[in-house]
Amino acid sequence: MEIEGRTIILSTPEELLPLITQAVRTAEQGKTTDAPDLPGKKLLAPKDVEREFGIHQKTLAYWHMEGVGPVYTNFGRRVFYERAVLEEYIASGRVQTSESIK
């Protein structure tokens, strides 16, 4: 169908779903969190946080649900944590013992 020099493609949701699914899979394959440059990444997915900082993904999810823990960023339904925010959050919980005062 053509309207005022523009082509309009009509499609049903059933026809679009496989195309969108394949496009998302292709996009996901292009980016991997297992890349060796992980220390340089500014935004970390929960599995990256677990691997790098040792904070389990379920702990992050619980904190998220309870409204505590480090500040996060949402992109759609995905959650990401800024490296600097995580480092600051961890440092804020640091306790100085009498041994470290000496």
N, CA, C and O atoms as CSV, one atom per row, in Angstrom:
chain,resi,resn,atom,element,x,y,z
A,1,MET,N,N,0.851,-1.166,0.000
A,1,MET,CA,C,0.000,0.000,0.000
A,1,MET,C,C,0.902,1.237,0.000
A,1,MET,O,O,1.917,1.273,0.697
A,2,GLU,N,N,0.528,2.240,-0.781
A,2,GLU,CA,C,1.328,3.459,-0.838
A,2,GLU,C,C,0.424,4.665,-0.630
A,2,GLU,O,O,-0.610,4.798,-1.284
A,3,ILE,N,N,0.823,5.542,0.287
A,3,ILE,CA,C,0.075,6.760,0.580
A,3,ILE,C,C,1.048,7.921,0.532
A,3,ILE,O,O,2.037,7.941,1.265
A,4,GLU,N,N,0.771,8.890,-0.330
A,4,GLU,CA,C,1.592,10.093,-0.469
A,4,GLU,C,C,3.080,9.768,-0.572
A,4,GLU,O,O,3.898,10.381,0.113
A,5,GLY,N,N,3.429,8.818,-1.412
A,5,GLY,CA,C,4.833,8.494,-1.631
A,5,GLY,C,C,5.468,7.662,-0.530
A,5,GLY,O,O,6.667,7.388,-0.589
A,6,ARG,N,N,4.719,7.264,0.448
A,6,ARG,CA,C,5.240,6.435,1.542
A,6,ARG,C,C,4.683,5.028,1.423
A,6,ARG,O,O,3.513,4.830,1.094
A,7,THR,N,N,5.528,4.071,1.691
A,7,THR,CA,C,5.098,2.683,1.644
A,7,THR,C,C,4.668,2.248,3.036
A,7,THR,O,O,5.399,2.431,4.010
A,8,ILE,N,N,3.507,1.686,3.116
A,8,ILE,CA,C,2.987,1.192,4.385
A,8,ILE,C,C,2.856,-0.323,4.275
A,8,ILE,O,O,2.227,-0.841,3.352
A,9,ILE,N,N,3.448,-1.010,5.216
A,9,ILE,CA,C,3.384,-2.465,5.233
A,9,ILE,C,C,2.404,-2.878,6.319
A,9,ILE,O,O,2.550,-2.507,7.484
A,10,LEU,N,N,1.420,-3.637,5.925
A,10,LEU,CA,C,0.431,-4.124,6.882
A,10,LEU,C,C,0.831,-5.521,7.330
A,10,LEU,O,O,1.184,-6.375,6.516
A,11,SER,N,N,0.769,-5.735,8.623
A,11,SER,CA,C,1.169,-7.026,9.167
A,11,SER,C,C,0.394,-7.288,10.448
A,11,SER,O,O,-0.017,-6.359,11.143
A,12,THR,N,N,0.206,-8.546,10.744
A,12,THR,CA,C,-0.480,-8.921,11.977
A,12,THR,C,C,0.554,-9.127,13.081
A,12,THR,O,O,1.729,-9.348,12.789
A,13,PRO,N,N,0.137,-9.057,14.336
A,13,PRO,CA,C,1.077,-9.331,15.435
A,13,PRO,C,C,1.707,-10.720,15.317
A,13,PRO,O,O,2.878,-10.908,15.648
A,14,GLU,N,N,0.926,-11.686,14.845
A,14,GLU,CA,C,1.451,-13.042,14.693
A,14,GLU,C,C,2.584,-13.090,13.671
A,14,GLU,O,O,3.532,-13.860,13.828
A,15,GLU,N,N,2.488,-12.265,12.620
A,15,GLU,CA,C,3.543,-12.216,11.607
A,15,GLU,C,C,4.767,-11.464,12.122
A,15,GLU,O,O,5.896,-11.785,11.753
A,16,LEU,N,N,4.545,-10.470,12.970
A,16,LEU,CA,C,5.650,-9.652,13.474
A,16,LEU,C,C,6.440,-10.326,14.586
A,16,LEU,O,O,7.646,-10.106,14.698
A,17,LEU,N,N,5.794,-11.136,15.406
A,17,LEU,CA,C,6.451,-11.732,16.567
A,17,LEU,C,C,7.739,-12.474,16.221
A,17,LEU,O,O,8.753,-12.231,16.875
A,18,PRO,N,N,7.756,-13.370,15.225
A,18,PRO,CA,C,9.025,-14.047,14.917
A,18,PRO,C,C,10.102,-13.089,14.421
A,18,PRO,O,O,11.284,-13.286,14.703
A,19,LEU,N,N,9.703,-12.060,13.689
A,19,LEU,CA,C,10.680,-11.081,13.198
A,19,LEU,C,C,11.300,-10.297,14.347
A,19,LEU,O,O,12.510,-10.074,14.373
A,20,ILE,N,N,10.473,-9.883,15.290
A,20,ILE,CA,C,10.965,-9.131,16.444
A,20,ILE,C,C,11.830,-10.024,17.325
A,20,ILE,O,O,12.881,-9.600,17.804
A,21,THR,N,N,11.387,-11.260,17.538
A,21,THR,CA,C,12.159,-12.208,18.351
A,21,THR,C,C,13.543,-12.429,17.757
A,21,THR,O,O,14.542,-12.424,18.477
A,22,GLN,N,N,13.600,-12.624,16.444
A,22,GLN,CA,C,14.889,-12.837,15.786
A,22,GLN,C,C,15.764,-11.587,15.882
A,22,GLN,O,O,16.974,-11.697,16.085
A,23,ALA,N,N,15.172,-10.405,15.739
A,23,ALA,CA,C,15.943,-9.163,15.837
A,23,ALA,C,C,16.534,-9.000,17.231
A,23,ALA,O,O,17.680,-8.572,17.371
A,24,VAL,N,N,15.766,-9.336,18.258
A,24,VAL,CA,C,16.260,-9.237,19.636
A,24,VAL,C,C,17.387,-10.238,19.863
A,24,VAL,O,O,18.402,-9.900,20.471
A,25,ARG,N,N,17.218,-11.461,19.381
A,25,ARG,CA,C,18.282,-12.473,19.530
A,25,ARG,C,C,19.566,-12.027,18.841
A,25,ARG,O,O,20.658,-12.181,19.387
A,26,THR,N,N,19.429,-11.480,17.650
A,26,THR,CA,C,20.597,-11.005,16.914
A,26,THR,C,C,21.288,-9.881,17.674
A,26,THR,O,O,22.515,-9.850,17.760
A,27,ALA,N,N,20.504,-8.958,18.225
A,27,ALA,CA,C,21.081,-7.849,18.993
A,27,ALA,C,C,21.765,-8.363,20.251
A,27,ALA,O,O,22.839,-7.879,20.609
A,28,GLU,N,N,21.160,-9.336,20.928
A,28,GLU,CA,C,21.748,-9.894,22.146
A,28,GLU,C,C,23.052,-10.627,21.855
A,28,GLU,O,O,23.968,-10.598,22.676
A,29,GLN,N,N,23.151,-11.278,20.707
A,29,GLN,CA,C,24.374,-11.997,20.352
A,29,GLN,C,C,25.527,-11.034,20.122
A,29,GLN,O,O,26.688,-11.386,20.327
A,30,GLY,N,N,25.208,-9.826,19.700
A,30,GLY,CA,C,26.241,-8.836,19.430
A,30,GLY,C,C,26.857,-8.258,20.679
A,30,GLY,O,O,27.950,-7.693,20.622
A,31,LYS,N,N,26.191,-8.382,21.800
A,31,LYS,CA,C,26.737,-7.865,23.057
A,31,LYS,C,C,26.790,-8.992,24.067
A,31,LYS,O,O,25.825,-9.739,24.228
A,32,THR,N,N,27.895,-9.112,24.731
A,32,THR,CA,C,28.053,-10.166,25.725
A,32,THR,C,C,28.638,-9.570,26.990
A,32,THR,O,O,29.486,-8.680,26.928
A,33,THR,N,N,28.193,-10.052,28.123
A,33,THR,CA,C,28.737,-9.556,29.384
A,33,THR,C,C,29.964,-10.346,29.801
A,33,THR,O,O,30.587,-10.042,30.818
A,34,ASP,N,N,30.317,-11.369,29.011
A,34,ASP,CA,C,31.501,-12.155,29.320
A,34,ASP,C,C,32.755,-11.582,28.667
A,34,ASP,O,O,33.797,-12.236,28.637
A,35,ALA,N,N,32.656,-10.376,28.153
A,35,ALA,CA,C,33.782,-9.764,27.454
A,35,ALA,C,C,34.937,-9.524,28.421
A,35,ALA,O,O,34.708,-9.240,29.596
A,36,PRO,N,N,36.174,-9.636,27.940
A,36,PRO,CA,C,37.317,-9.429,28.822
A,36,PRO,C,C,37.452,-7.992,29.312
A,36,PRO,O,O,38.188,-7.729,30.262
A,37,ASP,N,N,36.743,-7.053,28.667
A,37,ASP,CA,C,36.858,-5.655,29.090
A,37,ASP,C,C,35.861,-5.302,30.188
A,37,ASP,O,O,35.545,-4.126,30.368
A,38,LEU,N,N,35.366,-6.273,30.915
A,38,LEU,CA,C,34.381,-6.044,31.971
A,38,LEU,C,C,34.804,-4.968,32.967
A,38,LEU,O,O,33.964,-4.150,33.342
A,39,PRO,N,N,36.064,-4.920,33.419
A,39,PRO,CA,C,36.440,-3.875,34.362
A,39,PRO,C,C,36.239,-2.456,33.828
A,39,PRO,O,O,36.135,-1.513,34.612
A,40,GLY,N,N,36.182,-2.294,32.507
A,40,GLY,CA,C,35.993,-0.966,31.932
A,40,GLY,C,C,34.539,-0.592,31.742
A,40,GLY,O,O,34.236,0.554,31.412
A,41,LYS,N,N,33.631,-1.537,31.944
A,41,LYS,CA,C,32.217,-1.252,31.735
A,41,LYS,C,C,31.708,-0.323,32.825
A,41,LYS,O,O,32.010,-0.498,34.005
A,42,LYS,N,N,30.933,0.663,32.411
A,42,LYS,CA,C,30.368,1.601,33.376
A,42,LYS,C,C,29.070,1.051,33.982
A,42,LYS,O,O,28.850,1.172,35.187
A,43,LEU,N,N,28.218,0.452,33.155
A,43,LEU,CA,C,26.965,-0.129,33.632
A,43,LEU,C,C,27.097,-1.641,33.695
A,43,LEU,O,O,27.572,-2.277,32.754
A,44,LEU,N,N,26.673,-2.204,34.811
A,44,LEU,CA,C,26.792,-3.643,35.014
A,44,LEU,C,C,25.416,-4.263,35.239
A,44,LEU,O,O,24.614,-3.747,36.018
A,45,ALA,N,N,25.153,-5.358,34.561
A,45,ALA,CA,C,23.945,-6.144,34.808
A,45,ALA,C,C,24.138,-6.888,36.129
A,45,ALA,O,O,25.272,-7.052,36.579
A,46,PRO,N,N,23.051,-7.339,36.756
A,46,PRO,CA,C,23.196,-8.052,38.028
A,46,PRO,C,C,24.180,-9.219,37.978
A,46,PRO,O,O,24.907,-9.442,38.946
A,47,LYS,N,N,24.220,-9.970,36.873
A,47,LYS,CA,C,25.172,-11.090,36.813
A,47,LYS,C,C,26.607,-10.588,36.755
A,47,LYS,O,O,27.515,-11.260,37.244
A,48,ASP,N,N,26.827,-9.405,36.161
A,48,ASP,CA,C,28.166,-8.810,36.163
A,48,ASP,C,C,28.556,-8.373,37.568
A,48,ASP,O,O,29.701,-8.541,37.986
A,49,VAL,N,N,27.583,-7.804,38.301
A,49,VAL,CA,C,27.833,-7.367,39.681
A,49,VAL,C,C,28.207,-8.575,40.534
A,49,VAL,O,O,29.131,-8.506,41.344
A,50,GLU,N,N,27.490,-9.678,40.349
A,50,GLU,CA,C,27.788,-10.889,41.116
A,50,GLU,C,C,29.200,-11.384,40.809
A,50,GLU,O,O,29.951,-11.736,41.718
A,51,ARG,N,N,29.551,-11.407,39.543
A,51,ARG,CA,C,30.861,-11.915,39.143
A,51,ARG,C,C,31.987,-11.014,39.640
A,51,ARG,O,O,33.026,-11.500,40.087
A,52,GLU,N,N,31.780,-9.705,39.561
A,52,GLU,CA,C,32.867,-8.782,39.899
A,52,GLU,C,C,32.924,-8.397,41.376
A,52,GLU,O,O,34.012,-8.253,41.934
A,53,PHE,N,N,31.765,-8.228,42.015
A,53,PHE,CA,C,31.740,-7.754,43.398
A,53,PHE,C,C,31.326,-8.831,44.400
A,53,PHE,O,O,31.448,-8.629,45.608
A,54,GLY,N,N,30.839,-9.966,43.913
A,54,GLY,CA,C,30.453,-11.049,44.814
A,54,GLY,C,C,29.108,-10.857,45.487
A,54,GLY,O,O,28.793,-11.570,46.439
A,55,ILE,N,N,28.308,-9.916,45.019
A,55,ILE,CA,C,26.962,-9.701,45.564
A,55,ILE,C,C,26.001,-10.520,44.705
A,55,ILE,O,O,25.831,-10.233,43.520
A,56,HIS,N,N,25.378,-11.528,45.290
A,56,HIS,CA,C,24.531,-12.454,44.545
A,56,HIS,C,C,23.368,-11.718,43.881
A,56,HIS,O,O,22.848,-10.739,44.418
A,57,GLN,N,N,22.971,-12.200,42.711
A,57,GLN,CA,C,21.861,-11.594,41.972
A,57,GLN,C,C,20.566,-11.588,42.777
A,57,GLN,O,O,19.784,-10.641,42.688
A,58,LYS,N,N,20.335,-12.638,43.562
A,58,LYS,CA,C,19.115,-12.699,44.374
A,58,LYS,C,C,19.149,-11.648,45.478
A,58,LYS,O,O,18.109,-11.107,45.855
A,59,THR,N,N,20.337,-11.358,45.995
A,59,THR,CA,C,20.473,-10.300,46.999
A,59,THR,C,C,20.142,-8.959,46.373
A,59,THR,O,O,19.421,-8.157,46.966
A,60,LEU,N,N,20.661,-8.707,45.181
A,60,LEU,CA,C,20.361,-7.456,44.474
A,60,LEU,C,C,18.860,-7.329,44.216
A,60,LEU,O,O,18.283,-6.256,44.395
A,61,ALA,N,N,18.228,-8.432,43.794
A,61,ALA,CA,C,16.786,-8.417,43.533
A,61,ALA,C,C,16.005,-8.140,44.815
A,61,ALA,O,O,15.025,-7.395,44.795
A,62,TYR,N,N,16.431,-8.733,45.924
A,62,TYR,CA,C,15.770,-8.507,47.210
A,62,TYR,C,C,15.910,-7.042,47.623
A,62,TYR,O,O,14.935,-6.408,48.025
A,63,TRP,N,N,17.126,-6.514,47.521
A,63,TRP,CA,C,17.338,-5.102,47.851
A,63,TRP,C,C,16.460,-4.212,46.981
A,63,TRP,O,O,15.854,-3.258,47.468
A,64,HIS,N,N,16.396,-4.527,45.700
A,64,HIS,CA,C,15.585,-3.763,44.751
A,64,HIS,C,C,14.123,-3.761,45.207
A,64,HIS,O,O,13.473,-2.715,45.233
A,65,MET,N,N,13.611,-4.950,45.567
A,65,MET,CA,C,12.226,-5.101,46.007
A,65,MET,C,C,11.966,-4.339,47.312
A,65,MET,O,O,10.895,-3.757,47.485
A,66,GLU,N,N,12.939,-4.340,48.227
A,66,GLU,CA,C,12.791,-3.685,49.523
A,66,GLU,C,C,13.087,-2.182,49.471
A,66,GLU,O,O,12.826,-1.464,50.436
A,67,GLY,N,N,13.628,-1.709,48.348
A,67,GLY,CA,C,13.953,-0.287,48.229
A,67,GLY,C,C,15.213,0.101,48.977
A,67,GLY,O,O,15.369,1.250,49.390
A,68,VAL,N,N,16.114,-0.855,49.152
A,68,VAL,CA,C,17.395,-0.582,49.808
A,68,VAL,C,C,18.511,-0.970,48.839
A,68,VAL,O,O,18.251,-1.417,47.722
A,69,GLY,N,N,19.730,-0.797,49.273
A,69,GLY,CA,C,20.857,-1.190,48.434
A,69,GLY,C,C,21.297,-0.067,47.512
A,69,GLY,O,O,20.825,1.064,47.631
A,70,PRO,N,N,22.201,-0.378,46.591
A,70,PRO,CA,C,22.740,0.655,45.710
A,70,PRO,C,C,21.699,1.148,44.703
A,70,PRO,O,O,20.784,0.419,44.321
A,71,VAL,N,N,21.863,2.391,44.288
A,71,VAL,CA,C,20.988,2.985,43.281
A,71,VAL,C,C,21.196,2.237,41.971
A,71,VAL,O,O,22.317,1.843,41.650
A,72,TYR,N,N,20.115,2.038,41.213
A,72,TYR,CA,C,20.196,1.315,39.945
A,72,TYR,C,C,19.527,2.126,38.848
A,72,TYR,O,O,18.849,3.118,39.116
A,73,THR,N,N,19.724,1.695,37.619
A,73,THR,CA,C,19.140,2.339,36.452
A,73,THR,C,C,18.292,1.314,35.720
A,73,THR,O,O,18.717,0.175,35.528
A,74,ASN,N,N,17.098,1.713,35.309
A,74,ASN,CA,C,16.228,0.834,34.526
A,74,ASN,C,C,16.300,1.204,33.055
A,74,ASN,O,O,16.252,2.381,32.699
A,75,PHE,N,N,16.415,0.204,32.212
A,75,PHE,CA,C,16.234,0.348,30.772
A,75,PHE,C,C,15.157,-0.659,30.414
A,75,PHE,O,O,15.428,-1.853,30.282
A,76,GLY,N,N,13.938,-0.173,30.259
A,76,GLY,CA,C,12.827,-1.098,30.074
A,76,GLY,C,C,12.642,-1.868,31.362
A,76,GLY,O,O,12.469,-1.281,32.430
A,77,ARG,N,N,12.679,-3.191,31.259
A,77,ARG,CA,C,12.545,-4.022,32.461
A,77,ARG,C,C,13.890,-4.496,32.976
A,77,ARG,O,O,13.953,-5.224,33.967
A,78,ARG,N,N,14.958,-4.097,32.322
A,78,ARG,CA,C,16.297,-4.532,32.743
A,78,ARG,C,C,16.879,-3.549,33.749
A,78,ARG,O,O,16.644,-2.343,33.670
A,79,VAL,N,N,17.635,-4.079,34.687
A,79,VAL,CA,C,18.247,-3.282,35.749
A,79,VAL,C,C,19.755,-3.284,35.554
A,79,VAL,O,O,20.356,-4.323,35.281
A,80,PHE,N,N,20.362,-2.106,35.697
A,80,PHE,CA,C,21.810,-1.975,35.603
A,80,PHE,C,C,22.312,-1.154,36.779
A,80,PHE,O,O,21.602,-0.301,37.311
A,81,TYR,N,N,23.539,-1.426,37.170
A,81,TYR,CA,C,24.178,-0.713,38.269
A,81,TYR,C,C,25.425,-0.018,37.738
A,81,TYR,O,O,26.186,-0.595,36.962
A,82,GLU,N,N,25.625,1.225,38.162
A,82,GLU,CA,C,26.838,1.944,37.778
A,82,GLU,C,C,27.985,1.483,38.668
A,82,GLU,O,O,27.842,1.376,39.886
A,83,ARG,N,N,29.107,1.216,38.047
A,83,ARG,CA,C,30.290,0.743,38.773
A,83,ARG,C,C,30.655,1.698,39.909
A,83,ARG,O,O,30.903,1.255,41.031
A,84,ALA,N,N,30.691,2.997,39.631
A,84,ALA,CA,C,31.088,3.982,40.645
A,84,ALA,C,C,30.113,3.979,41.825
A,84,ALA,O,O,30.530,4.116,42.975
A,85,VAL,N,N,28.824,3.823,41.543
A,85,VAL,CA,C,27.814,3.792,42.607
A,85,VAL,C,C,28.010,2.555,43.478
A,85,VAL,O,O,27.909,2.637,44.702
A,86,LEU,N,N,28.287,1.415,42.859
A,86,LEU,CA,C,28.529,0.184,43.627
A,86,LEU,C,C,29.756,0.327,44.517
A,86,LEU,O,O,29.728,-0.047,45.690
A,87,GLU,N,N,30.824,0.865,43.961
A,87,GLU,CA,C,32.053,1.033,44.742
A,87,GLU,C,C,31.816,1.968,45.924
A,87,GLU,O,O,32.309,1.724,47.025
A,88,GLU,N,N,31.055,3.042,45.690
A,88,GLU,CA,C,30.738,3.988,46.768
A,88,GLU,C,C,29.842,3.327,47.820
A,88,GLU,O,O,30.040,3.523,49.019
A,89,TYR,N,N,28.861,2.546,47.369
A,89,TYR,CA,C,27.954,1.857,48.287
A,89,TYR,C,C,28.724,0.880,49.174
A,89,TYR,O,O,28.493,0.816,50.381
A,90,ILE,N,N,29.620,0.135,48.584
A,90,ILE,CA,C,30.424,-0.829,49.345
A,90,ILE,C,C,31.320,-0.096,50.335
A,90,ILE,O,O,31.442,-0.514,51.486
A,91,ALA,N,N,31.948,0.992,49.898
A,91,ALA,CA,C,32.832,1.766,50.777
A,91,ALA,C,C,32.055,2.390,51.933
A,91,ALA,O,O,32.601,2.548,53.025
A,92,SER,N,N,30.787,2.749,51.710
A,92,SER,CA,C,29.997,3.385,52.774
A,92,SER,C,C,29.702,2.417,53.915
A,92,SER,O,O,29.408,2.845,55.031
A,93,GLY,N,N,29.779,1.120,53.644
A,93,GLY,CA,C,29.533,0.129,54.690
A,93,GLY,C,C,30.794,-0.323,55.395
A,93,GLY,O,O,30.749,-1.184,56.274
A,94,ARG,N,N,31.906,0.250,55.013
A,94,ARG,CA,C,33.188,-0.138,55.600
A,94,ARG,C,C,33.229,0.285,57.061
A,94,ARG,O,O,32.862,1.411,57.398
A,95,VAL,N,N,33.669,-0.607,57.914
A,95,VAL,CA,C,33.756,-0.346,59.353
A,95,VAL,C,C,35.218,-0.376,59.762
A,95,VAL,O,O,35.964,-1.288,59.404
A,96,GLN,N,N,35.611,0.634,60.513
A,96,GLN,CA,C,36.995,0.690,60.985
A,96,GLN,C,C,37.067,0.012,62.349
A,96,GLN,O,O,36.357,0.394,63.279
A,97,THR,N,N,37.922,-0.986,62.460
A,97,THR,CA,C,38.076,-1.695,63.729
A,97,THR,C,C,39.229,-1.091,64.510
A,97,THR,O,O,40.012,-0.302,63.981
A,98,SER,N,N,39.320,-1.468,65.760
A,98,SER,CA,C,40.407,-0.949,66.591
A,98,SER,C,C,41.758,-1.413,66.057
A,98,SER,O,O,42.765,-0.728,66.242
A,99,GLU,N,N,41.790,-2.576,65.394
A,99,GLU,CA,C,43.038,-3.083,64.824
A,99,GLU,C,C,43.543,-2.165,63.713
A,99,GLU,O,O,44.749,-1.967,63.566
A,100,SER,N,N,42.617,-1.606,62.932
A,100,SER,CA,C,43.053,-0.779,61.809
A,100,SER,C,C,43.432,0.636,62.239
A,100,SER,O,O,44.012,1.378,61.446
A,101,ILE,N,N,43.120,1.026,63.475
A,101,ILE,CA,C,43.463,2.358,63.980
A,101,ILE,C,C,44.936,2.424,64.341
A,101,ILE,O,O,45.556,3.479,64.207
A,102,LYS,N,N,45.507,1.319,64.795
A,102,LYS,CA,C,46.898,1.302,65.258
A,102,LYS,C,C,47.863,1.718,64.195
A,102,LYS,O,O,49.070,1.752,64.435
